Amino acid sequence: MTKEEILEKSRSDNAGKDIEDLEVQKTAATLAYFSSFGLCLLVSVLNWIFARHIKVECWIVFFGMACVTFFVKFSKLKKLHELFVALGYLLIFAGLLVFFILQLSGKIACAGAAA
């Protein structure tokens, strides 16, 4: 493949894509991911300080989002690491969801709820 053919292929692959826009979207997604983790952590700490228990609802949302993110990355990049991370997040998500449902059904008492 000649240099010109490589350049032409690159141009056709990137047609209609603004590289700067893609980088900004990537940065925004990364910041959103870490800020949502920080917000979940803040909510959990405040719940622990004032109510002596941690609500799992925000963590269910966070790990569900992370799970979907890594499954999409795996489907696009075909990197096994992304699949293992996605499966790990899926296990955490499923465990928290089961715990939440058991709390709602009254089978598990919420620590600090009586205080």
C-alpha distance (Angstrom), angle and dihedral (degrees) to the residues before:
residue distance angle dihedral
M1 . . .
T2 3.78 . .
K3 3.77 126.2 .
E4 3.81 90.5 -107.8
E5 3.81 92.0 52.1
I6 3.80 90.9 50.6
L7 3.80 91.6 49.8
E8 3.81 91.7 47.6
K9 3.82 91.4 49.7
S10 3.81 90.4 49.0
R11 3.82 91.0 50.0
S12 3.80 92.3 49.7
D13 3.82 92.2 46.4
N14 3.81 91.4 51.3
A15 3.82 97.0 40.0
G16 3.79 111.0 138.5
K17 3.81 92.9 8.9
D18 3.75 121.5 117.0
I19 3.82 107.1 -149.8
E20 3.80 92.4 -156.8
D21 3.80 90.5 51.7
L22 3.81 90.8 50.6
E23 3.81 91.0 50.5
V24 3.80 91.6 49.3
Q25 3.81 90.5 50.1
K26 3.80 90.4 49.4
T27 3.81 91.8 50.1
A28 3.80 91.7 46.5
A29 3.81 92.1 50.0
T30 3.80 91.3 49.4
L31 3.80 92.1 49.5
A32 3.80 91.2 46.8
Y33 3.80 90.6 50.9
F34 3.81 94.2 51.2
S35 3.80 94.6 40.4
S36 3.82 90.6 52.3
F37 3.81 88.3 52.2
G38 3.82 89.2 50.0
L39 3.79 92.0 48.9
C40 3.81 91.8 50.0
L41 3.79 89.1 49.7
L42 3.81 91.7 48.8
V43 3.81 92.3 49.5
S44 3.80 90.6 48.4
V45 3.81 93.3 49.1
L46 3.81 92.1 47.8
N47 3.81 90.9 47.9
W48 3.80 89.8 50.7
I49 3.82 93.3 47.8
F50 3.79 96.1 47.6
A51 3.81 105.1 26.7
R52 3.83 104.1 20.2
H53 3.79 93.2 -127.3
I54 3.78 137.0 83.0
K55 3.77 121.2 -128.3
V56 3.78 113.3 -140.2
E57 3.79 98.6 -156.0
C58 3.81 96.7 94.1
W59 3.81 90.6 45.0
I60 3.81 90.2 52.4
V61 3.80 89.1 55.6
F62 3.81 93.0 44.2
F63 3.81 95.9 49.7
G64 3.81 91.3 42.1
M65 3.80 89.0 54.5
A66 3.80 92.2 46.2
C67 3.80 91.0 48.1
V68 3.80 92.4 53.3
T69 3.81 91.1 45.3
F70 3.79 93.2 55.4
F71 3.81 94.3 42.1
V72 3.82 88.7 54.5
K73 3.80 90.7 47.2
F74 3.80 89.7 50.6
S75 3.79 92.8 48.3
K76 3.81 91.3 51.9
L77 3.82 101.6 36.2
K78 3.82 100.5 30.1
K79 3.82 90.3 -142.5
L80 3.79 112.9 153.5
H81 3.81 91.1 -146.3
E82 3.80 90.3 63.9
L83 3.81 90.1 52.7
F84 3.81 92.9 51.2
V85 3.81 91.7 48.9
A86 3.83 90.3 47.6
L87 3.82 91.1 50.6
G88 3.80 90.5 48.9
Y89 3.79 91.1 51.8
L90 3.80 89.4 45.7
L91 3.81 90.7 55.4
I92 3.80 91.8 49.6
F93 3.82 90.8 46.0
A94 3.83 92.3 49.4
G95 3.80 92.6 46.7
L96 3.80 92.7 50.5
L97 3.80 91.2 45.7
V98 3.81 92.0 52.0
F99 3.82 89.9 47.3
F100 3.82 90.5 49.8
I101 3.81 92.8 49.2
L102 3.80 91.0 48.4
Q103 3.81 89.3 51.0
L104 3.80 91.2 50.4
S105 3.79 91.9 49.1
G106 3.80 90.9 51.1
K107 3.80 95.0 -117.7
I108 3.83 90.7 117.7
A109 3.79 120.1 41.0
C110 3.77 116.2 -134.9
A111 3.81 107.7 -119.7
G112 3.78 111.5 -122.0
A113 3.80 93.5 18.0
A114 3.81 92.4 113.6
A115 3.81 93.2 49.1
